[in-house]
Amino acid sequence: MRLTTKGRYAVTAILDLAFHSECAPVTLTDIAKRQSISLSYLEQLFARLRRAGLVTGVRGPGGGYQLSRKTSQINIAEIIEAVDEVIDATKCGGKGDCQNNEPCLTHELWMDLSRQIREYLSGISLQDLLDRHETRNVAERLDRQTLQPDNRPIEEQLAG
């Protein structure tokens, strides 16, 4: 199984959102700056995340995105699947037609691996990641790197 950039960026962006949306909605521009992800790519990802019911948009001044559920209720597998990533280690997409329209010799092995990966990622919530000391350290480092000249995070400057 190979997780593409789409899945990695979706998890990274929504985790960034989880870190920063406690007080106010977060703009995609801020996420893009902190995570070095193209704004247009984030717009595409967040359209899918919104359709999947993981985030909601807030319009107007001070608008942006926020999570639609508690961080403990959103797991990594559903984020990946929301952006149309498939958690599948088979070469046939799980259809069982990998060798002459029949399952190959190792089909069940790769199906079992896919189930294990899905279960593993389903068992990790955004809150689990937020609670990790290492993850928090990285988020704080990225915040420091995006400080503007008056030494306040972008969100605080926009809020006034």
C-alpha positions as CSV (number, residue, x, y, z in Angstrom):
1,M,0.0,0.0,0.0
2,R,1.2,3.4,-0.9
3,L,-0.3,6.5,0.7
4,T,-0.2,9.3,-1.8
5,T,0.4,13.0,-1.2
6,K,-3.3,13.6,-1.1
7,G,-3.8,11.4,1.9
8,R,-0.7,12.6,3.7
9,Y,-1.6,16.3,3.1
10,A,-5.2,15.7,4.2
11,V,-4.1,14.3,7.5
12,T,-1.4,17.0,8.0
13,A,-3.8,19.8,7.2
14,I,-6.7,18.6,9.4
15,L,-4.2,18.0,12.3
16,D,-3.0,21.5,11.9
17,L,-6.6,22.7,11.9
18,A,-7.2,20.7,15.1
19,F,-4.2,22.4,16.8
20,H,-5.3,25.9,15.8
21,S,-9.1,26.0,15.7
22,E,-9.8,25.9,19.5
23,C,-10.4,29.7,19.6
24,A,-11.4,30.6,16.1
25,P,-11.8,29.2,12.6
26,V,-8.5,28.7,10.7
27,T,-7.8,29.9,7.2
28,L,-6.4,27.7,4.5
29,T,-3.8,30.4,3.9
30,D,-2.5,29.9,7.4
31,I,-2.4,26.1,7.1
32,A,-0.7,26.5,3.7
33,K,2.1,28.7,5.2
34,R,2.7,26.5,8.3
35,Q,2.7,23.2,6.4
36,S,4.2,24.3,3.0
37,I,1.2,23.0,1.1
38,S,-0.2,24.7,-2.0
39,L,-3.3,26.8,-1.2
40,S,-5.1,25.6,-4.3
41,Y,-4.3,22.0,-3.3
42,L,-5.7,22.6,0.2
43,E,-8.8,24.1,-1.3
44,Q,-9.4,20.9,-3.2
45,L,-8.8,18.7,-0.2
46,F,-11.0,20.8,2.1
47,A,-13.8,20.6,-0.4
48,R,-13.7,16.8,0.0
49,L,-13.3,17.0,3.8
50,R,-16.3,19.3,4.0
51,R,-18.4,17.0,1.8
52,A,-17.4,14.1,4.1
53,G,-18.6,16.1,7.1
54,L,-15.2,16.4,8.8
55,V,-14.9,20.2,8.6
56,T,-17.2,23.1,8.3
57,G,-16.6,26.4,6.6
58,V,-17.2,29.7,8.4
59,R,-17.8,32.7,6.1
60,G,-17.1,36.4,6.7
61,P,-14.5,38.3,8.7
62,G,-12.6,35.9,10.9
63,G,-13.8,33.0,8.8
64,G,-12.1,29.9,7.8
65,Y,-12.5,26.2,8.7
66,Q,-13.2,24.3,11.9
67,L,-13.7,20.7,12.7
68,S,-17.3,19.5,12.6
69,R,-16.8,17.0,15.4
70,K,-14.6,16.6,18.5
71,T,-11.0,15.6,17.8
72,S,-11.7,12.3,19.7
73,Q,-14.4,11.5,17.2
74,I,-12.4,11.8,14.0
75,N,-10.0,9.0,13.1
76,I,-7.2,9.0,10.6
77,A,-8.8,6.3,8.3
78,E,-11.8,8.4,7.7
79,I,-9.7,11.5,6.8
80,I,-7.8,9.4,4.3
81,E,-10.9,7.9,2.8
82,A,-12.6,11.3,2.7
83,V,-10.1,12.5,0.1
84,D,-10.7,9.4,-2.0
85,E,-7.6,7.5,-0.9
86,V,-8.1,3.8,-0.8
87,I,-6.5,1.8,2.0
88,D,-5.7,-1.3,-0.1
89,A,-2.5,-3.3,-0.4
90,T,-3.8,-5.5,-3.2
91,K,-2.9,-4.9,-6.8
92,C,-6.5,-5.6,-7.9
93,G,-8.2,-3.0,-5.7
94,G,-9.6,-5.8,-3.6
95,K,-11.7,-7.2,-6.4
96,G,-10.0,-10.6,-6.5
97,D,-9.3,-10.5,-10.2
98,C,-5.6,-10.1,-9.9
99,Q,-4.6,-13.2,-11.9
100,N,-6.6,-14.1,-15.0
101,N,-9.8,-12.7,-13.4
102,E,-9.3,-14.8,-10.3
103,P,-7.6,-14.1,-7.0
104,C,-3.8,-14.5,-7.1
105,L,-1.9,-16.7,-4.7
106,T,-1.3,-13.9,-2.2
107,H,-4.6,-12.1,-2.5
108,E,-5.8,-13.0,1.0
109,L,-2.5,-12.0,2.5
110,W,-2.8,-8.5,1.0
111,M,-6.5,-8.3,1.9
112,D,-5.6,-9.1,5.5
113,L,-2.8,-6.5,5.4
114,S,-5.3,-3.9,4.1
115,R,-7.7,-4.7,6.9
116,Q,-4.9,-4.4,9.5
117,I,-3.9,-1.0,8.2
118,R,-7.5,0.2,8.1
119,E,-8.1,-1.0,11.7
120,Y,-4.8,0.6,12.8
121,L,-5.7,4.0,11.3
122,S,-9.3,3.7,12.5
123,G,-8.0,3.3,16.0
124,I,-6.0,6.6,16.0
125,S,-8.0,9.8,16.5
126,L,-7.0,13.3,16.0
127,Q,-7.0,13.7,19.8
128,D,-4.5,10.8,20.1
129,L,-2.1,12.7,17.8
130,L,-2.8,16.0,19.6
131,D,-1.9,14.3,22.9
132,R,1.5,13.1,21.6
133,H,4.4,15.1,23.0
134,E,6.4,14.8,19.7
135,T,3.5,16.0,17.6
136,R,2.9,19.0,19.8
137,N,6.6,19.9,19.7
138,V,6.5,19.9,15.9
139,A,3.4,22.1,15.8
140,E,4.9,24.6,18.2
141,R,8.1,24.7,16.1
142,L,6.1,25.4,12.9
143,D,4.1,28.1,14.8
144,R,7.4,29.8,15.8
145,Q,8.6,29.6,12.2
146,T,5.5,31.4,10.9
147,L,5.6,34.3,13.4
148,Q,5.3,37.6,11.8
149,P,7.5,40.7,12.6
150,D,5.5,41.6,15.7
151,N,6.1,38.1,17.1
152,R,2.5,37.1,17.3
153,P,1.0,34.1,15.4
154,I,-0.9,34.9,12.2
155,E,-4.2,34.0,13.9
156,E,-3.7,36.6,16.7
157,Q,-2.7,39.3,14.2
158,L,-5.8,38.7,12.1
159,A,-8.0,38.7,15.2
160,G,-6.6,42.2,16.1
